[in-house]
């Protein structure tokens, strides 16, 4: 897929891990690294912004109550809504994404992610929670009219153990293969689109006659 326009794309990475360090952030970093490698192979530079939602937990609650984001939360929201691509990773709690993850996307404008390529990731203790990617996370971003790449990456505790053990022959593990495939699909979508332009609310002002007619 050819790369139109400029050779730089902005990628936002949203990690909803609650602990530090966390396997959620580890997976987010692995996805970001793989996506960067795939984009570089397509002649595209990456302007990367990583957001740890745990740092905005109090600001998100205040935003829900007041309707106004703090300056730091406002910058985080802008980093996501002006990105050319989005990587999101959440821990799975009770068969769904975390409340912190949902709260963040609750305060993002419903139309802000329209047409944005999104790579989904999730972490959990056991493999049986992996379907949460398909019945919870993917529908959320489909509702927001984002372009969700076909491969979503789930990492259970056993996946990290398998990576440490290896297969004895140097072959990539199942998790590594999934990360590479998802990153490749994500890079194809991001590189194949023009850089995203932030909406200018003053670019097309409402005509004065229309304002009078609405009053």
Buried (B, 14 or more C-beta within 10 A) or exposed (E): EEBEEEEEBBBBBBBBBBEEEBBBBBBBBBBBEBBBBBBEEBEBEBEBBBBBBBEBBEBBEBBEEEEEBBEEBBEBBBBBBBBBBBBBBBBBBEEBBBBBBBBBBEBBEEEBBEEBBBBBBBBBEEEEBBEBBEEBBBEBBEEBEBBBBEBBBBBBEEBBEBBEEEEEEEEEBEBBEBBBBBBBBBBBBBBBBEBBEEEEEEEEEEEEEEEEEEE
